[in-house]
Amino acid sequence: MAIQVPNMKTQKSLLKTYILWLIGGIYGLHHFYLGRDFQAFVWWTTLGGYGGWLLDLVNIPRYVRDTNEDQTHLKELGIKMRQNKKPPFSLNRFTGMLAVGYTWASLVSSAIPNDEVWGLNVKFLNWLVPLAASLGVWAVGNIGREKGGLKWPLLAAYVSYPIRYFYYDKTVWITIMVLAAALVFDSYSKEWRRTPRQKRHVAKRLAVFGVCATLYLSLWASSLYFNDTFTDADGVRIPIYQALKQVVYGEWWTDVKQFGFDVYQFVQHHGWYELWKQVVELCDPQDEQNAYQVLGVGPDASQQEITRRWRQLSRENHPDKAAKDLRAATEKFMEIQQAYEILSVGKHRRFSRNKRDNSVSDGPIHM
């Protein structure tokens, strides 16, 4: 029962593997580097294999030796294969099959809309739940030097699927279905992987991984969009898709579109620089609005009115008139002075700018 070894092989670095584990171990980055794509995807979908990525800290040297097909490691593995006709029972792997199978099956079940979509009842898609459960079991069962077919766990999942009509609790019937698939896989499907996986170009591996990741994220998006809800201020639970429709077709979105159109029209007539100046003025970087409130005048007040109000408040709030709290009076007096300075400088700046703009527009036109 010899293990086939390829003649040429790119050696993987133990140090680089640990670095990738440190950077993205929870997403299975180090497993992808080692060519363990099944384990990388399982880690990615479960954010580290439910803590299994921490155990990788101890297992990484063995993974690297296996990937590099170290002769000593292969001899030990060959002895183990001769002693065991099929891979022995592993509690960690079996628990992983149950956890991943349950996670994937629950995700598919929650991603199927409860209500009609475009007038079509899509609840028949629930028959995909056993497929997701068996795929989860099969993926974990094909990690590393063990492998197995999908046929038997898939059959077990579909045979046990009708139990959902007797146990309405989703947790119960999905657990039973996944347990049946895992038991059948462990008993009838699994065997040793005696030949290395066929080497594929990294671009092809990334493409396959990307397609699987897109499908997985689409299931999450469907689950959140169709079946998730939030509670409004009145305590009413509203589906997410209804809330989004209200946003798109409601008055709020109409106002946003009108605002965007108005901005576009302004830019067409005045240019981007004028738009930027308007934005800066609205942001009030000089804190002029607060200065108006301190002096008690409005934005339309003239410089004479601002000066008259400043003198009045300065006399009334002068620190020399403070009978008790000198510090508070001083702070109030300084606030009045600062407000006057801000408004005076702002008035002078706008007057100079308007005068300059008028002189440019009224100048001679050279032909």
VENSUL-V166990 format. One record per backbone hydrogen bond with DSSP energy under -1.0 kcal/mol. NH is the residue of the N-H (numbers start at 1). CO is the residue of the C=O. E is the energy in kcal/mol with one decimal. If there is no record, write none. Layout:
# VENSUL-V166990
nh=NH co=CO e=E
nh=NH co=CO e=E
This chain:
# VENSUL-V166990
nh=4 co=194 e=-1.1
nh=17 co=13 e=-1.9
nh=18 co=14 e=-2.1
nh=19 co=15 e=-2.2
nh=20 co=16 e=-2.6
nh=21 co=17 e=-2.1
nh=22 co=18 e=-2.3
nh=23 co=19 e=-2.2
nh=24 co=20 e=-3.0
nh=25 co=21 e=-1.9
nh=27 co=24 e=-1.2
nh=28 co=25 e=-1.4
nh=29 co=24 e=-2.1
nh=32 co=28 e=-1.9
nh=33 co=29 e=-1.9
nh=34 co=30 e=-1.5
nh=35 co=32 e=-1.2
nh=36 co=31 e=-2.8
nh=37 co=35 e=-1.3
nh=40 co=36 e=-2.2
nh=41 co=37 e=-2.5
nh=42 co=38 e=-2.2
nh=43 co=39 e=-2.6
nh=44 co=40 e=-2.2
nh=45 co=41 e=-2.5
nh=46 co=42 e=-1.4
nh=48 co=43 e=-2.8
nh=50 co=46 e=-1.0
nh=52 co=49 e=-1.1
nh=53 co=48 e=-2.1
nh=54 co=51 e=-1.5
nh=56 co=52 e=-1.1
nh=57 co=54 e=-1.2
nh=58 co=55 e=-1.6
nh=59 co=55 e=-1.7
nh=60 co=56 e=-2.4
nh=63 co=59 e=-2.2
nh=64 co=60 e=-2.7
nh=65 co=61 e=-2.2
nh=66 co=62 e=-2.2
nh=67 co=63 e=-2.5
nh=68 co=64 e=-2.7
nh=70 co=65 e=-2.6
nh=74 co=70 e=-2.6
nh=75 co=71 e=-2.2
nh=76 co=72 e=-2.0
nh=77 co=73 e=-2.3
nh=78 co=74 e=-2.7
nh=79 co=75 e=-2.2
nh=80 co=76 e=-1.9
nh=81 co=77 e=-2.2
nh=82 co=78 e=-2.2
nh=83 co=79 e=-1.9
nh=84 co=80 e=-1.4
nh=94 co=90 e=-2.7
nh=95 co=91 e=-2.7
nh=96 co=92 e=-2.1
nh=97 co=93 e=-2.4
nh=98 co=94 e=-2.0
nh=99 co=95 e=-2.6
nh=100 co=96 e=-2.8
nh=101 co=97 e=-2.2
nh=102 co=98 e=-2.2
nh=103 co=99 e=-2.3
nh=104 co=100 e=-2.8
nh=105 co=101 e=-2.2
nh=106 co=102 e=-2.6
nh=107 co=103 e=-2.0
nh=108 co=104 e=-2.1
nh=109 co=105 e=-2.3
nh=110 co=106 e=-2.4
nh=111 co=107 e=-1.4
nh=117 co=120 e=-2.6
nh=120 co=117 e=-1.6
nh=125 co=122 e=-1.9
nh=126 co=123 e=-1.9
nh=127 co=124 e=-1.7
nh=128 co=125 e=-2.3
nh=129 co=126 e=-1.7
nh=132 co=128 e=-2.1
nh=133 co=129 e=-2.2
nh=134 co=130 e=-2.5
nh=135 co=131 e=-2.2
nh=136 co=132 e=-2.0
nh=137 co=133 e=-1.9
nh=138 co=134 e=-2.8
nh=139 co=135 e=-2.6
nh=140 co=136 e=-1.8
nh=141 co=137 e=-2.1
nh=143 co=140 e=-1.4
nh=146 co=143 e=-1.1
nh=147 co=191 e=-2.3
nh=154 co=150 e=-2.1
nh=155 co=151 e=-2.4
nh=156 co=152 e=-2.5
nh=157 co=153 e=-2.2
nh=158 co=154 e=-2.0
nh=159 co=155 e=-2.3
nh=160 co=156 e=-1.9
nh=163 co=160 e=-1.5
nh=164 co=161 e=-2.2
nh=165 co=162 e=-1.8
nh=166 co=163 e=-1.7
nh=167 co=163 e=-1.9
nh=173 co=169 e=-1.8
nh=174 co=170 e=-2.2
nh=175 co=171 e=-1.6
nh=176 co=172 e=-2.3
nh=177 co=173 e=-2.0
nh=178 co=174 e=-2.6
nh=179 co=175 e=-2.5
nh=180 co=176 e=-2.2
nh=181 co=177 e=-2.0
nh=182 co=178 e=-2.6
nh=183 co=179 e=-2.4
nh=184 co=180 e=-2.2
nh=185 co=181 e=-2.2
nh=186 co=182 e=-2.6
nh=187 co=183 e=-1.7
nh=188 co=184 e=-2.9
nh=189 co=185 e=-1.3
nh=190 co=185 e=-2.2
nh=191 co=147 e=-2.5
nh=193 co=145 e=-3.2
nh=205 co=201 e=-2.1
nh=206 co=202 e=-2.6
nh=207 co=203 e=-2.1
nh=208 co=204 e=-2.4
nh=209 co=205 e=-2.6
nh=210 co=206 e=-2.7
nh=211 co=207 e=-2.3
nh=212 co=208 e=-2.3
nh=213 co=209 e=-2.7
nh=214 co=210 e=-2.5
nh=215 co=211 e=-2.2
nh=216 co=212 e=-2.3
nh=217 co=213 e=-2.6
nh=218 co=214 e=-2.1
nh=219 co=215 e=-1.8
nh=220 co=216 e=-1.6
nh=221 co=217 e=-2.5
nh=222 co=218 e=-2.6
nh=223 co=219 e=-2.3
nh=224 co=220 e=-2.4
nh=225 co=221 e=-2.7
nh=226 co=222 e=-2.5
nh=227 co=223 e=-1.4
nh=230 co=238 e=-2.0
nh=232 co=236 e=-2.4
nh=235 co=232 e=-1.8
nh=238 co=230 e=-3.0
nh=240 co=228 e=-2.5
nh=241 co=225 e=-1.3
nh=243 co=239 e=-1.9
nh=244 co=240 e=-2.5
nh=245 co=241 e=-1.9
nh=246 co=242 e=-2.0
nh=247 co=243 e=-1.9
nh=248 co=244 e=-2.5
nh=249 co=245 e=-2.9
nh=250 co=246 e=-1.4
nh=254 co=250 e=-1.5
nh=255 co=251 e=-2.6
nh=256 co=252 e=-1.9
nh=257 co=253 e=-2.5
nh=258 co=254 e=-2.2
nh=259 co=255 e=-2.4
nh=260 co=256 e=-2.4
nh=261 co=257 e=-2.2
nh=262 co=258 e=-2.4
nh=263 co=259 e=-2.4
nh=264 co=260 e=-2.1
nh=265 co=261 e=-2.3
nh=266 co=262 e=-2.3
nh=267 co=263 e=-2.4
nh=268 co=264 e=-2.1
nh=269 co=265 e=-1.6
nh=270 co=266 e=-2.9
nh=271 co=267 e=-1.8
nh=275 co=271 e=-1.4
nh=276 co=272 e=-2.4
nh=277 co=273 e=-2.3
nh=278 co=274 e=-2.1
nh=279 co=275 e=-2.3
nh=280 co=276 e=-2.4
nh=281 co=277 e=-2.3
nh=282 co=278 e=-2.3
nh=283 co=279 e=-1.9
nh=287 co=284 e=-1.6
nh=291 co=287 e=-1.4
nh=292 co=288 e=-2.4
nh=293 co=289 e=-1.6
nh=294 co=290 e=-2.2
nh=295 co=291 e=-2.1
nh=296 co=292 e=-1.4
nh=297 co=292 e=-1.8
nh=301 co=298 e=-1.9
nh=306 co=302 e=-2.2
nh=307 co=303 e=-2.5
nh=308 co=304 e=-2.5
nh=309 co=305 e=-2.3
nh=310 co=306 e=-2.3
nh=311 co=307 e=-2.3
nh=312 co=308 e=-1.8
nh=313 co=309 e=-2.5
nh=314 co=310 e=-2.3
nh=315 co=311 e=-1.9
nh=316 co=312 e=-2.1
nh=317 co=313 e=-2.2
nh=321 co=318 e=-2.1
nh=322 co=319 e=-1.5
nh=326 co=324 e=-1.3
nh=329 co=325 e=-1.8
nh=330 co=326 e=-2.3
nh=331 co=327 e=-2.2
nh=332 co=328 e=-2.2
nh=333 co=329 e=-2.4
nh=334 co=330 e=-2.5
nh=335 co=331 e=-2.0
nh=336 co=332 e=-1.9
nh=337 co=333 e=-2.0
nh=338 co=334 e=-2.4
nh=339 co=335 e=-2.2
nh=340 co=336 e=-2.2
nh=341 co=337 e=-2.2
nh=342 co=338 e=-2.4
nh=343 co=339 e=-2.3
nh=344 co=340 e=-2.4
nh=345 co=341 e=-2.4
nh=346 co=342 e=-2.2
nh=347 co=343 e=-2.5
nh=348 co=344 e=-2.5
nh=349 co=345 e=-2.5
nh=350 co=346 e=-2.3
nh=351 co=347 e=-2.4
nh=352 co=348 e=-2.3
nh=353 co=349 e=-2.2
nh=354 co=350 e=-2.6
nh=355 co=351 e=-2.2
nh=356 co=352 e=-2.2
nh=357 co=353 e=-2.6
nh=358 co=354 e=-2.4
nh=359 co=355 e=-1.9
nh=360 co=356 e=-1.7
nh=361 co=357 e=-2.3
nh=362 co=358 e=-2.0
